[in-house]
Amino acid sequence: MSDATAMTPDAESGRAAFRFPDFRLFVGARFLSGLAIQAYDVGVGWFVYDITRSAWALGLVGLSVFVPNLLFALLSGEVADRFDRRRIAATAYAIMALAAAGVLACVLLRVTTPWPIYGFAALLGSARAFGMPATQALLAGLVPKDVFPNAVAWSSSVWQTSTIAGPALGGLLYALGPVVVFGFAAAAFAIAALSAIRIGPRPPNGNREKPSLRTVLAGIRFIRSRPAILGAISLDLFAVLLGGATALLPIYARDILATGPWGLGLLRSMPAVGAALMALTLAHHPLTRNSGRIMFAAVAMFGLSTIGFGLSTSLPVSLIFLFVLGAADMVSVFVRQTLVQHDTPDEMRGRVSAVNSVFIGASNELGGFESGAIAALIGPVASVVVGGVGTLVVAALWARLFPDLWRRDRLTE
């Protein structure tokens, strides 16, 4: 009997998921890759803005990561449902290590144009396009169903902890030189790959149909048939797409808050501090009732915090708003991940997770491009404030469009 199907002696324990060795390897790889991604993002953001002084150039970094996510979305889901998911995840981490090493080579060669950086960002985005659905689908098979909400909370908490430490570490390492930060990112990705490959084999489960357009599109059809899932995924997409301010943090750090790389690291870390503390709270005190309404309230708080951050000219006040923003976003993430994985059969999880990954990528990377493009037109402050207002409008509209999600009581019903 595998770990994922064994009886749990204490499913109610706050640390129940850690009883399973494969889960421990999984979160170890998640933590290292999270450190690497955040340090890489801080380094790339500062390096590109340093050589260009352009909000548009920062937006193109996000677009370069997003486009491969979009192009490979359907294929990556099919791959995740047909092949060993832990091998896919390990390969993705290894390719991310190569992408970070490529940026390191650009630094050593004293490249002064951002175009090679966009190319390596696209390579990293391609790896994430295949790695994210495989990783999301892999989690559900590492623990029994009664422990799964606990695993989601701890996985999110570990990820957010890495995103607390990663930006701060990235800022400190960048102060020592860009060579140091990109060298660290490459090494951390490589170790994450080694950790992922040590997870026990996870062969495909049930998807034996011959590959066709119908099987590739199955994930989209499934999501469309589940209004609560469609509402949760699309709400997160548009809320973060409109309200995402993280792509403009290098501009805020340098030009508005008058700080340096260390300040940028603090700004990048603060949403993760709020998210990690919220994830720990949810691990020990999971949502039991009124989950849908709580999710909508959290999205509204995300929008309000975005507006507050956009208007702030004080570093301490900005950090507080980013903390609240991260905590609110974590509630939305927890509801979405638990609902999607719980309501999806295992043989469909790769394809559904692939569609989910596109929405996540759109909200983050495409949101970064949107913020950079609008900031280039109307300025960074107006861009962030308008985005926060847009998030509030989306939350109100989605409550009417998706009543099943609004009325969702228990996540595991």
C-alpha positions in Angstrom: 0.0 0.0 0.0 1.4 3.4 -0.9 1.8 6.3 1.4 -1.0 8.2 -0.3 -3.6 5.4 0.4 -2.5 4.4 3.9 -4.8 4.9 6.8 -4.0 8.1 8.7 -3.7 7.6 12.4 -4.5 11.3 13.1 -6.0 13.2 10.1 -7.0 16.0 12.4 -3.4 16.8 13.4 -2.1 20.2 12.3 0.9 18.4 10.8 -0.8 15.3 9.5 0.6 15.7 6.0 4.2 15.5 7.2 3.7 11.9 8.3 4.2 11.0 4.6 7.9 10.9 3.3 6.9 11.8 -0.3 5.1 14.9 0.9 8.2 16.0 2.8 10.3 15.6 -0.4 7.6 17.5 -2.3 7.6 20.5 0.0 11.4 20.5 0.1 11.5 20.9 -3.6 8.7 23.5 -3.4 10.6 25.5 -0.9 13.9 25.5 -2.8 12.2 26.3 -6.1 10.3 29.1 -4.4 13.5 30.6 -3.0 15.1 30.3 -6.5 12.1 31.9 -8.3 11.8 34.8 -5.9 15.5 35.5 -5.9 15.6 35.2 -9.7 12.7 37.6 -10.1 14.2 40.2 -7.8 17.5 40.0 -9.6 16.0 40.1 -13.1 13.6 43.0 -12.2 16.5 45.1 -10.8 18.9 44.2 -13.5 16.5 44.9 -16.4 15.3 48.2 -14.8 18.9 49.1 -14.1 20.0 48.8 -17.7 16.8 50.2 -19.3 15.0 52.5 -16.7 11.8 51.4 -18.5 8.5 50.2 -17.1 7.7 48.8 -20.5 10.9 46.6 -20.3 9.7 45.3 -16.9 6.3 44.4 -18.4 8.0 42.5 -21.2 9.7 40.3 -18.7 6.3 39.1 -17.4 5.0 38.7 -20.9 8.0 36.6 -21.9 7.2 34.2 -19.0 3.5 34.1 -19.7 3.5 33.4 -23.5 5.0 29.9 -23.2 2.5 29.1 -20.4 -0.3 30.0 -22.9 1.2 28.1 -25.8 2.0 24.9 -23.9 -1.1 24.9 -21.6 -3.1 22.1 -23.2 -0.1 20.0 -24.1 1.3 20.2 -20.7 -1.9 19.0 -19.1 -2.0 16.0 -21.4 1.6 15.2 -20.6 0.9 15.4 -16.8 -1.9 12.9 -17.1 0.1 10.4 -19.2 3.5 10.4 -17.7 5.2 10.2 -14.3 4.4 13.6 -12.7 7.4 13.7 -10.4 9.8 13.2 -13.4 8.1 16.0 -15.2 8.5 18.3 -12.1 12.2 17.3 -11.7 12.8 18.0 -15.4 11.1 21.4 -15.2 13.3 22.4 -12.2 16.4 21.4 -14.1 15.4 23.5 -17.1 14.8 26.5 -14.7 18.3 26.0 -13.5 19.6 26.3 -17.0 17.5 29.5 -17.5 19.0 31.1 -14.4 22.5 30.0 -15.5 21.8 31.7 -18.9 21.0 35.0 -17.2 24.2 34.6 -15.1 26.1 34.2 -18.4 24.6 37.5 -19.6 25.8 39.2 -16.5 29.3 37.8 -16.8 29.4 38.9 -20.5 28.2 42.4 -19.5 25.1 42.3 -21.7 23.5 45.8 -21.9 20.3 44.9 -23.8 17.3 43.1 -22.2 16.5 40.9 -25.2 18.6 37.9 -24.1 17.0 38.2 -20.7 13.6 37.9 -22.3 14.7 34.7 -24.1 15.8 33.1 -20.8 12.6 34.3 -19.2 10.7 32.4 -22.0 12.7 29.3 -21.3 11.9 29.5 -17.6 8.2 30.1 -18.5 8.3 27.0 -20.8 9.6 24.9 -17.9 6.9 26.3 -15.6 4.2 25.5 -18.2 5.0 21.8 -17.8 6.1 21.8 -14.2 3.1 23.6 -12.6 0.3 21.3 -13.7 2.4 18.2 -12.9 3.3 19.6 -9.5 -0.3 20.6 -8.6 -1.7 17.2 -9.8 1.1 15.4 -7.9 0.2 16.8 -4.5 -3.2 15.1 -4.4 -1.6 11.7 -4.7 0.9 12.1 -1.9 -1.5 12.0 1.0 -4.9 10.4 1.7 -8.0 12.4 0.9 -8.8 13.2 4.5 -5.4 14.8 4.9 -5.5 16.7 1.6 -6.8 20.1 2.9 -4.0 20.0 5.5 -1.5 19.2 2.7 -2.7 22.1 0.6 -2.4 24.5 3.6 1.1 23.3 4.4 2.2 23.3 0.8 1.0 26.8 0.4 2.6 27.8 3.7 6.0 26.4 2.7 5.7 28.1 -0.7 4.9 31.4 0.9 7.7 31.0 3.5 10.1 30.6 0.5 8.6 33.7 -1.0 9.2 35.6 2.2 12.9 34.6 2.4 13.5 34.5 -1.4 13.0 38.2 -2.2 14.8 39.4 0.9 17.6 36.9 0.2 17.6 38.0 -3.5 18.0 41.6 -2.5 20.8 40.9 -0.2 22.6 38.7 -2.7 22.1 41.3 -5.5 23.8 43.8 -3.2 26.8 41.5 -3.4 26.5 41.4 -7.2 24.1 40.0 -9.8 26.5 37.1 -10.3 25.8 35.9 -6.8 22.0 36.0 -7.0 21.7 34.3 -10.3 24.3 31.7 -9.3 22.3 31.0 -6.2 19.0 30.6 -8.2 20.6 28.1 -10.6 22.0 26.0 -7.7 18.7 26.0 -5.8 16.7 25.0 -8.9 19.1 22.1 -9.4 18.8 20.8 -5.8 15.0 21.1 -6.1 15.2 18.8 -9.2 17.2 16.2 -7.2 14.6 16.4 -4.4 11.7 15.9 -6.7 13.1 12.9 -8.5 13.5 11.1 -5.1 9.7 11.1 -4.7 8.3 7.6 -5.3 7.1 6.9 -8.9 3.7 8.2 -9.8 2.6 6.5 -13.0 -0.4 7.8 -14.9 -3.8 6.8 -13.5 -6.6 6.1 -15.8 -5.9 8.3 -18.9 -5.4 5.5 -21.4 -7.3 7.0 -24.3 -5.4 7.6 -27.5 -4.2 11.3 -27.6 -6.6 13.5 -29.6 -8.0 17.0 -29.6 -10.9 15.7 -27.6 -8.7 14.4 -24.8 -6.5 17.5 -24.8 -9.6 19.8 -24.5 -11.1 17.6 -21.7 -9.8 19.9 -19.0 -11.5 22.9 -20.4 -14.8 21.0 -20.8 -14.6 19.7 -17.2 -14.0 23.2 -15.8 -16.9 24.7 -17.9 -19.2 22.0 -16.5 -18.3 22.9 -12.9 -19.5 26.6 -12.2 -17.8 26.7 -8.8 -14.4 25.7 -10.2 -14.8 28.0 -13.2 -15.8 30.9 -10.9 -12.9 30.4 -8.5 -10.3 30.1 -11.1 -11.5 33.1 -13.2 -12.1 35.3 -10.1 -8.5 34.7 -9.1 -7.4 35.5 -12.7 -9.1 38.8 -13.0 -8.5 40.0 -9.5 -4.7 39.5 -9.6 -4.5 40.5 -13.3 -6.0 43.9 -12.4 -4.7 44.3 -8.9 -1.2 42.9 -9.4 1.4 45.6 -8.4 4.4 43.4 -7.9 5.8 44.0 -11.4 6.1 47.7 -10.5 7.9 47.2 -7.2 11.3 48.1 -8.7 9.9 51.4 -9.7 8.3 51.9 -6.3 11.5 50.9 -4.6 13.8 53.2 -6.6 11.6 56.2 -7.6 8.7 56.5 -5.1 10.0 55.0 -1.8 13.6 55.9 -2.4 15.2 52.7 -1.3 17.6 50.2 -2.8 17.8 46.4 -3.6 17.3 45.6 0.0 14.1 47.6 0.1 12.9 45.9 -3.0 13.5 42.6 -1.3 11.4 43.7 1.7 8.6 44.9 -0.6 8.7 41.6 -2.5 8.7 39.6 0.8 5.9 41.3 2.6 2.9 39.8 0.7 4.4 36.4 1.3 4.7 37.2 5.1 1.0 37.8 5.2 0.3 34.8 3.0 2.5 32.4 5.0 0.9 33.4 8.3 -2.6 33.1 6.8 -1.6 29.6 5.4 -0.4 28.5 8.8 -3.7 29.7 10.3 -5.6 27.7 7.7 -3.5 24.6 8.3 -4.5 24.6 12.0 -8.0 26.2 11.6 -9.3 25.3 8.1 -12.4 26.9 6.7 -15.4 24.8 7.7 -18.4 27.0 6.7 -19.2 29.8 4.3 -16.1 29.2 2.2 -17.4 31.0 -0.9 -18.4 34.2 0.9 -15.1 34.2 2.7 -13.3 34.0 -0.6 -15.2 36.9 -2.1 -14.5 39.0 1.0 -10.8 38.2 0.7 -10.7 39.3 -2.9 -12.3 42.6 -2.0 -9.7 43.1 0.8 -7.0 42.3 -1.8 -8.4 45.2 -4.0 -8.6 47.6 -1.1 -5.0 46.8 0.0 -3.8 47.3 -3.6 -5.3 50.8 -3.6 -3.7 51.6 -0.3 -0.3 50.5 -1.4 -0.6 52.4 -4.7 -1.3 55.7 -2.8 1.4 55.2 -0.1 4.7 57.1 -0.2 6.0 55.6 3.1 8.0 52.4 3.2 6.5 51.2 6.5 2.9 51.9 5.4 3.5 50.3 2.0 4.8 47.2 3.8 1.6 47.0 5.9 -0.6 47.2 2.9 1.4 44.5 1.1 1.2 42.3 4.2 -2.7 42.5 4.2 -2.7 42.0 0.5 -0.8 38.8 0.8 -3.0 37.4 3.6 -6.1 38.1 1.6 -4.7 36.5 -1.5 -3.8 33.4 0.5 -7.4 32.8 1.4 -8.4 33.0 -2.2 -5.5 30.6 -3.2 -6.5 28.1 -0.5 -10.1 28.0 -1.5 -9.3 27.7 -5.2 -6.6 25.0 -4.8 -8.7 22.9 -2.4 -11.8 23.2 -4.5 -10.2 22.4 -7.8 -8.2 19.4 -6.6 -11.0 18.0 -4.4 -13.6 18.2 -7.1 -11.5 16.8 -9.9 -10.9 13.0 -10.5 -7.3 12.0 -10.5 -7.2 11.0 -14.2 -8.2 14.6 -15.1 -6.1 16.5 -12.6 -3.2 17.2 -15.0 -5.3 18.7 -17.7 -7.5 20.7 -15.2 -4.3 21.9 -13.4 -2.8 22.9 -16.8 -5.8 25.2 -17.4 -5.6 26.4 -13.9 -1.9 27.2 -14.4 -2.7 29.3 -17.4 -5.0 31.4 -15.3 -2.4 31.7 -12.6 0.2 32.6 -15.2 -2.1 35.1 -16.7 -2.8 36.7 -13.4 0.9 36.9 -12.5 3.0 37.3 -15.6 0.4 38.8 -17.9 -0.7 41.0 -15.0 2.9 42.1 -14.8 2.8 43.1 -18.4 -0.5 44.8 -18.0 0.8 46.8 -15.0 4.0 47.8 -16.8 2.2 48.8 -20.0 -0.4 50.9 -18.2 2.2 52.4 -15.9 4.1 53.5 -19.1 1.0 55.4 -20.2 -0.5 56.9 -17.0 2.2 56.4 -14.4 2.8 53.7 -11.8 0.6 55.1 -9.0 -2.4 55.6 -11.2 -1.8 52.1 -12.7 -1.9 50.4 -9.3 -4.9 52.4 -8.0 -7.0 51.7 -11.1 -6.1 48.0 -10.8 -7.3 47.9 -7.2 -10.6 49.5 -8.1 -11.0 47.0 -11.0 -10.5 44.1 -8.5 -13.4 45.4 -6.4 -15.6 45.6 -9.4 -14.7 42.0 -10.5 -15.5 40.7 -7.0 -18.9 42.2 -7.0 -19.7 41.1 -10.6 -18.5 37.5 -10.0 -20.7 37.1 -6.9 -23.7 37.6 -9.3 -22.3 35.6 -12.2 -21.3 32.5 -10.1 -23.9 32.0 -7.4 -22.8 28.4 -6.8 -19.4 29.7 -5.8 -20.9 32.4 -3.6 -23.1 29.8 -1.9 -20.4 27.2 -1.5 -20.3 26.2 2.2 -17.8 23.4 2.8 -14.9 23.0 0.4 -14.9 19.2 0.6 -18.6 18.8 0.2 
